[in-house]
Amino acid sequence: MSWELDEVHRDFQVSARSFVDKQVRPLVERAEAAGEFPGELWKQLGSAGVLGLVTPEEFGGSGGDALAVALVAEELARASGGIAVSALVSAYMAGTHLVRYGSAAQRERWLAALAAGEAVAAIAVTEPGTGSDVARVTSTARRTDRGWLLNGRKMFITNAGLADVIVVAARTGDPGRGGLTLFLVERGTPGLGTGKPLPKMGWHSSDTREVLLDDIELPTEAVIGTENRGFYQIMEGFQLERVALAAMGIGHAAECLELAREYAGQREAFGEPLTHLQTIRHRLATMEIELEAARLITYQSAARLDAGHPEAGRSVARAKYLAAIAANRIVDDAVQLFGGAGFVEESPVARHYRDARILRIGGGTDEIQLEILTRGMA
């Protein structure tokens, strides 16, 4: 048992941070102001191996693991939540469905392109009236002589306006868990539409829209995985997604703790640096404790997921809950330490404050994680 990263993951963490510092951070302010993901970054992410960590080597990936995904999610989020989530959705929330369940033709068509940043993916499950309760998806796919006819509406879909391919959940059978199927829908398919970008509290540099499915004709081979097993495929996909989101929380918190320490050492109050005040030192120490606790439980959840540990699902739920809560508390403390300087838009801690809040909602709310952990109690 070790509480430290092994040499391979430690070296990867160093290279990921170097890439983010050199290639991502210089683009953040422009991306936030424009409300757009910097398009030139996709191929840079691909070339750096950031998008292919769990993609098989024959498709240009590294055949890596969930812990590597957690490390890259953490580093990306230190720079920008909006940029981070755009890349993570394409590679590790949508693209992984093709890695796990895609047909030979689907994998051949998309995996290398997604890993290289030459194509972008989205996943469309959430609907205007259906969020956490995935089993209640109402979009439908009806069999026809030529395949399937897809109809419905999806809401809050990250990368919707950028995606070359969308993984869509639709009802193909009875109500409930056993009647959902995943479909691959390519950009330009007749009947596929998107709304305007949705203004958001945070993640300004990510693309989030409504997706419209209007009598979309799909061939039989558009099914991803097994008919009527989509719910279970989504649940399996949630495990890596939640690890990535938990790690994003760690990234936001780590960046804000570093900024807060630097600011507190330079800012004077009552004739001396803030760090001369015991209450400030203790607040920084508490932030560090909460960050390290969240980091350890998140890394453990990733390692357990990689190992197929019987408690992996519960570990992931604990990590998602704890890291999201801790991140929000730590970035809030950072804003408090910055005072008025932390409340203006140009302050990095203000951006992290906005971006961290969604982590308690996306990928399964706090309440969903607690439900996972309390199953069988009632």
PyMOL commands that set and color helices and strands:
alter all, ss='L'
color gray80, all
select helices_A, chain A and resi 7-34+41-47+57-59+66-79+81-101+104-116+134-136+177-179+220-222+230-266+274-276+278-307+312-342+348-360+366-374
alter helices_A, ss='H'
color red, helices_A
select strands_A, chain A and resi 121-124+140-144+147-158+165-171+180-186+192-194+208-218+223-224+268-269+272-273
alter strands_A, ss='S'
color yellow, strands_A
deselect
rebuild
show_as cartoon
